[in-house]
Amino acid sequence: MDNYLRRFSMGSSLRTPMRVSMRRCVRVRRWWRGTATFDNALDLSVDLALVFLDAFTTPILLPIRIGKFFLKKGIKKVVMGVRHRFSA
């Protein structure tokens, strides 16, 4: 790795940031290898599917709930009207 850094760095001031970035890359690769497992990928895909379905079903459910409320109200009026006609 040192030969690589010596070949592509222009001066001593660039060696330190380049080494830091290379170390960071190595650290990120090691972290990714430990976290990129099939189990984690499956969990992530399930979570994304739930969020996706939740986001698309909520706008549909609102008009359905409002319609259900008014439908119940209308059915209740009809039932009460029929009940009063037959009881009188």
C-alpha positions in Angstrom: 0.0 0.0 0.0 2.9 2.4 0.7 4.2 1.9 -2.9 0.8 2.8 -4.2 0.7 6.0 -2.1 4.2 7.0 -3.1 3.5 6.6 -6.8 0.4 8.7 -6.9 1.0 11.3 -4.3 2.7 14.5 -5.4 4.3 15.7 -2.2 4.5 15.1 1.5 1.4 17.2 2.2 -0.7 14.9 0.1 0.5 11.7 1.7 -1.3 12.1 5.0 -4.8 12.8 3.6 -4.4 10.1 1.1 -3.4 7.6 3.8 -6.3 8.7 5.9 -8.8 8.2 3.0 -7.3 4.8 2.2 -7.6 3.7 5.8 -11.1 5.0 5.8 -11.8 2.9 2.6 -10.4 -0.2 4.2 -12.5 0.4 7.3 -15.6 0.9 5.3 -15.0 -2.3 3.3 -14.5 -4.3 6.5 -17.6 -2.8 8.0 -19.6 -3.5 4.8 -18.4 -7.2 4.7 -19.7 -7.6 8.3 -23.0 -6.0 7.7 -23.8 -7.1 4.1 -25.4 -10.4 5.0 -28.4 -12.2 3.5 -30.3 -11.7 6.8 -29.7 -8.0 6.8 -30.6 -7.7 3.1 -33.9 -9.6 3.7 -34.7 -7.4 6.7 -34.1 -4.3 4.6 -36.2 -5.5 1.7 -39.1 -6.4 4.1 -38.9 -3.0 5.8 -38.9 -1.2 2.4 -41.9 -3.2 1.2 -43.8 -2.3 4.4 -43.0 1.4 4.0 -43.9 1.3 0.3 -47.2 -0.5 0.9 -48.1 1.8 3.8 -47.4 4.9 1.8 -49.6 3.8 -1.1 -52.5 2.4 0.9 -53.0 5.3 3.2 -54.3 7.7 0.6 -56.8 5.0 -0.6 -58.0 4.3 2.9 -58.9 7.9 3.8 -61.8 8.2 1.2 -62.9 4.7 2.0 -63.2 5.6 5.7 -65.0 8.8 5.0 -67.4 7.0 2.6 -68.0 4.3 5.2 -68.9 6.9 7.8 -71.5 8.6 5.5 -72.8 5.2 4.3 -73.4 4.1 7.9 -75.1 7.4 8.6 -77.4 7.0 5.5 -78.2 3.3 6.4 -79.0 4.4 9.9 -81.5 7.0 8.6 -83.1 4.5 6.3 -83.5 1.9 9.0 -84.9 4.4 11.5 -87.3 5.7 8.8 -88.5 2.2 8.0 -88.8 1.4 11.7 -90.9 4.5 12.4 -93.2 3.7 9.5 -94.0 0.2 10.7 -94.2 1.0 14.4 -96.8 3.8 13.9 
